[in-house]
């Protein structure tokens, strides 16, 4: 029941959690799916996982409790500057409740054994491929494609099941890294089974190589400048995952072949996409509206400290403080820097939370790359690289503002935890199995006798 529930939650989030502005029915449905997954997990959770999830839920409850103070502070600060603002406190509640699917998924992954983690990662890679295929189909049909499911989107680019090309590209480069870890795990499993021939390994290597080419082409086709830069890091990270596995299992020739195929695919895909990359970077980055948004937000952060302006208040606050020379027909609903926006909205509380998370992430990543925690946790290293890329991406965009990318981030965080050991059979169960073994009656058990070379054998046996 628990395994089926987490798979249903992940699929539902992938289908309907690709937008930042939630629709009337979709947002409550996503919250209910997260609550359902969390309820199923609680019914079968371990004590360690329960403590982690309770800590997260406690933080969210504290944020809701302080919301009235934060919104009041926001109104006062902006009023002092001569602006007018209407802080909608219900948005902060929606922002916290939107985290329920991610909380349910990270709780399940922390408590899942390695074989179930492999299934979750495999399902996630399959959903990445689904987005990739859909994005390529959108490009083939053009801006008027009916495969675009959001009104506010990038009509000329591939977006998959997302509304924004940057989120689509972020999913693809995360899928590239996690897919490398998944295929290496599959190759190691296949090579350990003597019944399977080398033809299956060759097929899996070929599929992996084609998938690498398509994922890189998909990121390039999205024309997301930040994602294209991070793609270079992602491909190097995928190769590093393979190299680390080769250093541990250097006798497995299939891994060496996979490394060669991966490197060749990366070189070919980057060569094919160089033209699109150069064209995308021809635009002057200083002429981007994000520079003005960043400068205005950075200036106001210091005035909003120490309490911040309140969760989900950026759009209302920025509308009131936007400089006259920066006014445009469009409005800014995000700071395009999640780190800065979180500090603006939550103040010192958000800074403390970010510092605590970064400390945990650095320590956990060091253990999985240089310690013994990676033993028996084959997806920890790819997950750490995916988290790192998303954190870097958050400096220039808001990749974690969609429910789908929050879920991917949560799954990767859960993969950094050491999977629980398999529970051994209880003493009663073992005793019961011993009682079920048939025992020969002592009357028919013959006494052991030494071999006699001069024994009397029947005539027919001679």
matplotlib code that plots the C-alpha trace (Angstrom):
import matplotlib.pyplot as plt

x = [0.0, 2.8, 4.8, 1.7, 0.8, 4.1, 4.2, 0.7, 1.7, 4.8, 2.9, 0.1, 2.6, 4.4, 1.2, -0.3, 2.5, 4.4, 3.0, 3.8, 0.4, -1.9, -5.4, -8.6, -8.9, -5.3, -3.7, -6.1, -5.8, -2.0, -2.3, -4.7, -2.4, 0.4, -1.8, -2.8, 0.8, 1.8, -1.1, -0.1, 3.5, 2.7, 0.8, 4.1, 6.8, 9.9, 10.9, 13.9, 11.8, 9.0, 11.5, 12.6, 9.1, 7.9, 10.8, 9.7, 6.1, 7.0, 8.9, 5.9, 3.6, 5.9, 5.9, 2.1, 2.0, 4.3, 2.5, 0.3, 3.4, 5.2, 2.4, 1.9, 5.6, 5.4, 2.6, 4.4, 7.7, 6.2, 3.9, 7.0, 8.4, 5.2, 3.9, 0.6, 0.4, -2.3, -0.7, -2.9, -2.2, -4.0, -1.2, 1.3, -0.9, -1.2, 2.6, 3.1, 0.4, 1.9, 4.9, 2.8, 3.7, 7.4, 7.2, 5.4, 7.9, 11.0, 9.5, 8.9, 12.3, 14.1, 12.2, 12.5, 15.0, 17.4, 15.3, 12.3, 14.5, 15.6, 12.0, 11.3, 14.3, 13.4, 9.9, 11.3, 13.6, 10.6, 8.7, 11.7, 11.7, 7.9, 8.6, 11.4, 9.2, 6.4, 8.9, 10.2, 6.6, 5.8, 8.8, 7.7, 4.1, 5.2, 3.8, 0.2, 0.7, -2.2, 0.3, 1.0, -1.1, -0.6, -1.8, 1.1, 4.1, 7.0, 5.2, 8.4, 10.3, 9.9, 8.3, 7.0, 4.5, 5.7, 4.7, 8.2, 11.2, 13.6, 11.8, 11.6, 15.3, 16.0, 14.1, 16.1, 19.6, 18.5, 17.2, 20.6, 22.4, 19.9, 19.6, 23.4, 23.2, 20.1, 21.7, 25.0, 22.9, 21.2, 24.4, 25.9, 22.8, 22.8, 26.5, 26.0, 23.4, 25.1, 21.9, 21.8, 24.0, 26.0, 23.4, 21.2, 24.1, 24.8, 21.1, 21.1, 24.3, 22.8, 19.6, 21.5, 23.7, 20.6, 18.9, 22.0, 21.9, 18.2, 18.4, 21.3, 19.5, 16.3, 18.1, 19.6, 16.3, 14.7, 17.1, 17.4, 20.8, 21.3, 20.3, 22.6, 25.5, 24.5, 24.2, 28.0, 28.3, 25.6, 27.3, 30.6, 28.8, 27.3, 30.7, 32.1, 29.4, 30.5, 34.2, 33.6, 31.7, 34.5, 37.1, 35.0, 34.2, 36.9, 36.5, 33.1, 33.9, 30.3, 30.9, 34.0, 31.9, 29.2, 31.7, 33.0, 29.5, 28.6, 31.6, 31.0, 27.3, 28.1, 30.7, 28.3, 25.3, 27.2, 28.7, 25.2, 23.9, 26.7, 24.8, 21.7, 23.8, 25.8, 22.6, 21.0, 24.0, 24.2, 21.7, 23.3, 22.8, 22.9, 19.8, 17.8, 15.0, 16.3, 19.2, 16.8, 14.6, 17.6, 18.9, 15.5, 14.9, 18.4, 18.0, 14.7, 15.8, 17.9, 14.8, 12.6, 14.9, 14.7, 11.2, 10.8, 7.7, 5.8, 5.7, 4.4, 4.3, 7.0, 4.6, 2.6, 5.7, 7.6, 4.7, 4.7, 8.5, 9.3, 11.3, 9.6, 12.3, 11.9, 8.1, 7.1, 3.9, 4.7, 5.0, 7.5, 6.0, 9.3, 12.7, 14.5, 16.7, 15.1, 17.7, 17.1, 13.4, 13.3, 15.4, 13.0, 9.9, 11.2, 14.0, 16.4, 14.2, 14.8, 18.5, 18.8, 16.9, 19.1, 22.3, 21.1, 20.2, 23.5, 25.4, 23.5, 24.0, 27.7, 28.3, 26.0, 27.6, 31.1, 30.2, 28.7, 31.6, 34.6, 33.1, 31.4, 27.8, 27.7, 28.1, 24.7, 23.3, 24.0, 21.9, 23.4, 26.1, 23.9, 21.3, 23.9, 24.9, 21.3, 20.7, 23.9, 22.8, 19.3, 20.8, 23.1, 20.2, 18.2, 20.6, 19.4, 15.9, 13.2, 13.4, 11.9, 8.7, 6.8, 5.4, 7.2, 10.6, 10.0, 9.3, 12.5, 14.5, 12.8, 13.5, 17.2, 17.4, 15.9, 18.4, 21.2, 20.0, 21.4, 18.7, 17.4, 18.7, 16.4, 14.6, 15.7, 13.2, 12.1, 13.1, 9.5, 9.3, 12.6, 11.4, 8.2, 10.0, 12.2, 9.2, 7.8, 10.8, 9.8, 11.8, 12.4, 11.2, 14.0, 12.8, 13.8, 17.1, 19.8, 22.9, 25.9, 28.5, 32.0, 32.5, 33.3, 35.2, 34.5, 30.8, 28.4, 26.7, 23.8, 24.5, 22.6, 24.7, 28.1]
y = [0.0, 2.4, 1.8, 2.2, 5.4, 7.1, 6.2, 7.6, 10.9, 11.3, 10.6, 13.0, 15.7, 15.2, 15.6, 18.6, 20.3, 22.1, 25.6, 28.3, 30.0, 27.2, 26.8, 26.6, 22.8, 21.7, 23.3, 21.7, 18.4, 18.5, 19.3, 16.4, 14.0, 15.1, 14.7, 11.2, 10.1, 11.5, 9.7, 6.4, 6.9, 7.7, 4.4, 2.5, 5.0, 4.3, 6.4, 8.0, 9.1, 10.4, 12.7, 14.3, 14.8, 16.2, 18.7, 19.9, 20.1, 21.9, 24.5, 25.0, 25.4, 28.0, 29.9, 30.0, 31.1, 34.1, 35.1, 37.7, 39.4, 39.2, 40.7, 43.5, 44.3, 44.3, 46.8, 49.1, 49.0, 49.8, 52.5, 54.2, 54.3, 56.0, 52.9, 51.0, 47.2, 44.7, 41.6, 38.5, 36.2, 33.3, 33.0, 32.1, 29.3, 28.1, 28.3, 26.1, 23.6, 23.3, 21.6, 18.5, 16.4, 17.1, 16.3, 13.0, 12.0, 12.8, 10.9, 7.9, 7.9, 8.2, 5.2, 3.1, 0.3, 0.3, -1.7, 0.6, 3.6, 2.2, 1.9, 5.5, 6.8, 4.6, 6.1, 9.6, 9.0, 7.7, 10.9, 12.9, 11.0, 11.7, 15.4, 15.2, 13.5, 16.0, 18.9, 17.7, 17.2, 20.8, 22.1, 20.0, 21.4, 25.0, 27.8, 26.8, 23.2, 21.8, 20.0, 23.1, 22.9, 26.4, 29.8, 31.7, 29.8, 30.1, 29.4, 29.2, 26.7, 23.2, 23.2, 19.7, 19.4, 22.8, 26.4, 27.7, 26.5, 27.0, 24.5, 22.0, 22.3, 21.9, 18.6, 17.4, 18.0, 16.5, 13.5, 13.3, 12.8, 10.5, 8.6, 8.0, 6.5, 4.4, 2.9, 2.2, 0.3, -1.6, -2.5, -3.7, -5.8, -7.3, -8.2, -10.0, -12.3, -15.1, -16.1, -12.9, -12.5, -9.6, -8.7, -7.2, -5.1, -3.8, -2.9, -1.0, 0.9, 1.8, 3.1, 5.1, 6.7, 7.7, 9.0, 11.2, 12.7, 13.4, 15.0, 17.3, 18.2, 18.9, 21.3, 23.1, 23.3, 24.9, 27.9, 28.4, 30.2, 29.1, 25.6, 25.3, 26.4, 24.0, 21.3, 21.3, 20.6, 18.0, 16.0, 16.2, 15.1, 12.1, 11.1, 11.5, 9.1, 6.5, 7.0, 6.6, 3.4, 2.2, 2.9, 0.6, -2.0, -1.7, -5.3, -4.6, -3.9, -2.7, 0.4, 1.3, 1.0, 3.1, 5.8, 5.8, 6.0, 8.7, 10.8, 10.4, 11.3, 14.4, 15.6, 15.0, 16.6, 19.7, 20.0, 19.9, 22.4, 25.0, 27.1, 27.4, 28.1, 30.9, 32.5, 32.5, 34.2, 37.0, 39.0, 41.4, 39.9, 43.4, 44.4, 41.7, 42.9, 40.5, 42.9, 45.7, 43.3, 42.0, 45.5, 46.7, 43.6, 43.6, 47.2, 46.5, 43.3, 45.4, 47.5, 44.5, 42.8, 41.2, 39.9, 40.0, 40.8, 37.5, 34.3, 34.6, 38.5, 39.3, 40.1, 42.6, 44.1, 44.6, 46.2, 48.9, 49.5, 49.2, 52.1, 54.4, 53.9, 50.1, 50.2, 48.0, 46.6, 43.3, 42.8, 40.8, 38.0, 36.5, 37.9, 35.4, 34.6, 32.3, 32.9, 36.6, 36.3, 33.9, 36.3, 39.2, 37.2, 35.4, 37.5, 36.1, 33.0, 32.1, 32.8, 30.5, 27.8, 28.2, 28.0, 24.9, 23.2, 24.1, 22.7, 19.4, 19.2, 19.8, 17.2, 14.6, 15.2, 14.8, 11.6, 10.1, 11.1, 10.6, 8.5, 5.1, 6.3, 5.6, 1.9, 0.4, 3.8, 3.8, 7.0, 9.3, 10.7, 11.5, 13.0, 15.3, 16.6, 17.3, 19.2, 21.3, 22.2, 23.2, 25.4, 27.1, 27.5, 29.2, 32.2, 33.1, 31.8, 30.0, 26.3, 25.1, 27.1, 24.4, 21.3, 18.9, 20.4, 20.6, 16.9, 16.1, 18.1, 16.3, 12.9, 13.8, 15.0, 11.7, 9.7, 11.3, 9.4, 5.9, 3.4, 1.3, -2.3, -5.2, -6.4, -9.9, -12.6, -12.7, -15.6, -16.9, -17.0, -18.8, -21.3, -21.8, -22.6, -25.1, -26.9, -27.2, -29.2, -32.9, -35.1, -38.8, -41.1, -42.5, -46.0, -45.8, -44.0, -46.6, -46.5, -45.3, -47.9, -47.7, -48.7, -52.4, -53.5, -57.2, -56.8, -59.4, -57.9, -59.4, -61.3, -58.8, -55.9, -57.4]
z = [0.0, 0.9, -2.2, -4.5, -2.6, -3.1, -6.8, -7.3, -5.5, -7.7, -10.9, -9.9, -9.0, -12.3, -14.3, -12.5, -10.5, -13.2, -12.7, -10.1, -10.3, -9.2, -10.6, -8.5, -8.5, -9.1, -6.0, -3.5, -5.3, -5.0, -1.3, -0.8, -2.6, -0.3, 2.7, 1.5, 1.0, 4.4, 6.1, 4.5, 5.5, 9.1, 9.4, 8.6, 9.6, 11.7, 14.7, 12.8, 9.9, 12.1, 13.9, 10.6, 9.3, 12.6, 12.5, 9.1, 10.0, 13.2, 11.2, 8.9, 11.8, 13.4, 10.1, 10.0, 13.6, 12.9, 9.7, 11.4, 12.8, 9.5, 7.4, 9.9, 9.7, 5.9, 5.9, 8.3, 6.5, 3.1, 4.5, 6.0, 2.5, 1.1, -0.6, -0.4, 0.0, 0.6, 2.2, 1.6, 4.5, 3.0, 0.4, 3.1, 4.2, 0.6, 0.3, 3.4, 2.4, -1.1, 0.6, 1.6, -1.5, -1.0, 2.7, 2.0, -0.6, 1.5, 4.4, 2.3, 0.7, 4.0, 5.3, 2.1, 1.6, -1.3, -3.7, -3.2, -3.7, -7.0, -8.1, -7.1, -9.0, -12.0, -12.0, -11.7, -14.7, -16.7, -15.9, -17.0, -20.3, -20.6, -20.2, -22.8, -25.4, -24.8, -25.1, -28.4, -29.7, -28.6, -30.7, -33.7, -33.5, -32.9, -30.7, -31.4, -30.1, -28.1, -26.0, -24.0, -20.9, -19.5, -20.9, -19.4, -20.9, -23.3, -26.6, -28.7, -26.5, -25.1, -21.7, -21.3, -18.4, -17.0, -17.7, -17.7, -19.8, -16.9, -14.7, -17.6, -18.2, -14.5, -14.5, -17.5, -16.0, -12.7, -14.7, -16.5, -13.2, -11.5, -14.8, -14.8, -11.3, -12.2, -15.3, -13.4, -10.8, -13.5, -15.2, -11.9, -11.2, -14.7, -14.6, -11.2, -12.8, -14.7, -16.4, -18.4, -21.4, -22.5, -25.1, -22.4, -21.1, -24.6, -25.0, -21.7, -22.6, -26.0, -24.4, -21.8, -24.5, -26.6, -23.5, -22.7, -26.1, -26.0, -22.5, -23.5, -26.7, -24.6, -22.3, -25.2, -27.0, -23.9, -24.5, -20.7, -20.3, -16.7, -17.4, -20.3, -18.1, -15.4, -18.1, -18.5, -14.7, -14.9, -17.7, -15.8, -12.7, -14.5, -15.7, -12.2, -10.9, -13.4, -12.6, -8.9, -9.6, -11.8, -9.0, -6.8, -9.3, -11.9, -13.2, -14.6, -18.3, -18.9, -16.8, -18.8, -22.0, -20.4, -19.6, -23.2, -24.6, -22.2, -23.0, -26.8, -26.4, -24.4, -26.9, -29.8, -28.2, -27.1, -30.6, -32.1, -29.7, -29.8, -32.3, -30.2, -27.1, -28.8, -30.1, -26.7, -25.1, -27.7, -25.7, -23.2, -19.7, -18.2, -20.2, -18.5, -16.2, -13.5, -12.8, -11.8, -9.8, -7.9, -7.1, -5.8, -3.8, -2.3, -1.2, 0.5, 2.2, 4.7, 5.5, 6.1, 8.6, 11.1, 10.5, 6.8, 4.8, 5.2, 3.2, -0.4, -0.1, -2.7, -5.5, -3.4, -1.8, -5.1, -6.8, -4.0, -4.0, -7.7, -8.9, -11.4, -14.1, -13.9, -14.6, -17.5, -19.0, -17.2, -13.5, -11.4, -9.4, -8.4, -7.6, -9.9, -6.9, -4.5, -1.8, -1.9, -2.0, 0.9, 3.0, 2.1, 3.1, 6.2, 7.6, 10.1, 10.5, 6.8, 7.1, 10.0, 8.2, 5.1, 7.1, 8.9, 5.7, 4.0, 7.0, 6.8, 3.0, 3.1, 5.9, 4.2, 0.8, 2.3, 3.9, 0.7, -1.5, 0.9, 3.7, 4.0, 3.8, 0.1, 0.7, 0.1, -1.0, -4.7, -5.4, -2.7, -4.9, -7.9, -5.5, -3.9, -7.4, -8.3, -5.1, -5.7, -9.2, -8.0, -5.2, -7.7, -10.2, -7.4, -7.4, -10.9, -11.0, -9.0, -10.0, -6.6, -6.9, -8.7, -6.8, -9.2, -8.7, -5.0, -5.1, -7.1, -4.6, -1.7, -3.2, -3.6, 0.0, 1.1, -0.9, 1.1, 4.2, 4.7, 3.8, 6.7, 6.9, 6.0, 9.1, 10.1, 10.8, 14.4, 16.7, 16.8, 13.0, 12.7, 15.4, 13.6, 10.3, 12.2, 13.5, 10.0, 8.8, 8.6, 10.9, 10.1, 12.8, 14.8, 14.1, 10.5, 11.0, 10.5, 12.6, 10.8, 10.1, 8.6, 5.0, 4.7, 1.7, 2.4, 3.0, 1.6, -1.4, -3.3, -6.5, -8.6, -7.3, -8.2]

ax = plt.figure().add_subplot(projection="3d")
ax.plot(x, y, z, "-o")
ax.set_aspect("equal")
plt.show()
